[in-house]
Amino acid sequence: MSRHERLLLDGPAGKIEVFVEPHPAATGIAIIAHPHPLFGGTADNKVVTTLAKAFRELGCTTLRPSFRGVGGSEGTHDRGIAETDDLRVVHDYARGRFGDLPLYLAGFSFGAYVVTRLAKSVVATRLVLVGTAAGFIEGDRQYETGAVAPDTIVIHGSADETVPLANVLKWAEPLELPVTVIPGADHFFHRRLHLIRKIIHDAWRP
């Protein structure tokens, strides 16, 4: 069985809560970011834990940080700007503890957006983005999601009611970035979580 750790790292605005599951024979490190903290997003979100499970099955040590104001993390929500700095602290901790293994960044919804920001300043082997926040979303949220590497895995539900599929396709089109669409899946991938794991596993096969 995996060993769960709850850590409190020192960040720019106080403590950053991180749930760490070291792999006994790790071949990689995966940092997984959760959905919007003002709309119930936590590190225990089912999509986030599904991503973590998939990466552990692939041999990775996983780290699931809590964004500002969630769980034991201090500070206040900053629309992804300061949250990027917090993820960099988690990244630096992971590098210091687990070494120079391949690094994978994954995120769901708001977390996917923050991961794209972090990827501009750290060296990541690959990104996995699920339900990526892009464009205008109801609730006065506008996401100028940046470019990502061409081998990034982008997964979206055809029936996503929070981030319309059209938003993600509009973002991905000029990047010539493939998007894997799960038919009938809503934003939280109810009854479709197993497909997320399958897509990731299939992408890792030699």
N, C-alpha and C positions, 0 to 999 in steps of 0.2 A: 504494500500500500504506500501511496505517496505521503510525504510528511509536510503538513501545512505549517507555514510560519506567518505570523503577523508582525510586521516590523513598523517602526515609526522613524522615518528618516528626517534629517534636518533639511528643510527647504527654505526658499526665499521668504515665505510668509508664515513659517512655522513648521509643524510636523506634517509629514506626508505618510499616510498609511499605505502599506504595500503588503499584499498577500503573495508569499513566495512559496513555490513548490519545486524544490531542487530535484533534478533527475539524477539517479545514482550513477548513470553512465552518460552524462549529457553530451550531445553532439551539437547543441545550439542553445541559444537564449531567445526567449520570446517575451516581449513586453506587450501587454494587451490592455487597451484603453476602453473605458465604459461609456455609455451614452450620457446625455445631457443631465447634469446634476440638479438642475432646477425643475426637471420633469420626471424625477424618480429614478434617474440612472445611478447604478451602483456597480461595484466590482463583482457582485454576486448575480448580476443580470444573466439570464439563461443563455443569451447569445455569447456573452463574454466567457462564461464557464465552458460553453461548447467549444469555443476557439481554444481555450486553455487545454481542454482535454485532447483536442486534435493535435496540438503542438506537443503535448506530453507523449502521445502515441508515436510521434515522429522523433522522439528522443530529446526533447528540449526541456530545460529548466524554464519555468514560467513565472512571470511577475505581473500581478494585477493591482495597479495603484488605484487609490481612491482620489478623485479630483477634489479640489478645494471645497470645503463645506460639507463633504460627504464622509460619513463614518468618523474615523479618527483624524482625518486631514483638516488642517486649520487653513484660514484664509477665506476669501470671498470669491465668488465666481467672476471671471474676467474674460468671458466670451472666447476663450481658447488661447489668448495671448500669454498670460502668466501661466496657464496650465501647460503650455509648451515648455516653459522653463522648469516646471515641476517634473515633467517627464524626463527632461535632460538630467535632472538629479537622479532619478531612478535608473536611467541608462548608465550614468557614471558609477553608481553603486554596483550595478550588475557587472559592469566591466571589471571593476576592482575586485569583486568577490569571485566571479566565475571565469574571468580571463578572456582571452581573445577568440572565443568561439564565434561561429556565424551568428549574426544578430537578425532576428525577425521582428518586425513591428506590425501589430494588428490592432484594429479598432472597430468599434461598432457605432454608427450614427455620429454623434458629436465627437466621440472618441476617434473615429476614423479621420475626421477633419483635423484633429489635433495631431494625430500620427503623421499626416501629410506635412504638417508644419515642422515636426521634429525631424523628419527625414531629410530636410534641407541642411541640417547642421550635424548629423551623425552618419556614420557609415553603416548602412543596413543591407543585408544580403537580399531581403525580399520583403514586400509589404502585402498584407491581406486586409482589405477594406470591405466591410459589410454594412449595408444600409447607409452608405456614405452621405453625410450632410453636405449638400452642394446647392448653390443658388438660393432663391428666396423660399423660406419655409414659414408656414403660418405661426404667428406668435412673435412677429417683429424680429425674425432672425434671418440674416443674410450671410451666406458663406461664400467667400471667394476662395474656393478650394484650388490649390496650386497643382502644378504638374507633378507627376510621379514617374517612376521607372516603367518602361514598357512591359516588364514581366510581372507587374503588380497584379495580384488577384483581386478582382472587383466582383462582389456578389450582391445582387439586389433582388427584391421581390417585385413581381409584376403588379401586385395589388398593394404596394406600400402606400399607406394613407398619410404618413408623416413626411417622408421625402419622396415626392413623385418620381417615378422612374424616368420621366422626361428630363428632370433636372440632372440626373446622373449621366444620361446619354448626351445631353448638351455639353456637359463638362468633359466627357470622355472622347467625344467625336474629334475635336481638333488635336487631341493627343494620340489619336489612332490607338486607343486603349480598349481592348476587348472587355465587355461586361457580361458576366454570367448571370442570366435572369432565371430565377426560380418561379415557374408559373404558379399563380395563386397564392404566393407567399405575401403576408402582410409585413409591416415594419419589424415585428418581433419574431417573425418566422415560426409562428405557432404551427406545430405538427410538421415542420420542415427543417428542424434543427439538424437532423441526421444528414440532410443533403449538404449542409455547410461542411460538415466533417468529410463527407465523401468527395466534395469538390477539392478541398485542400489536399486530401490524401492522393487523389488522382493527379494533382498538379506536381506532387513531389516524386512521383514514380519516375525512375530513370528511363 
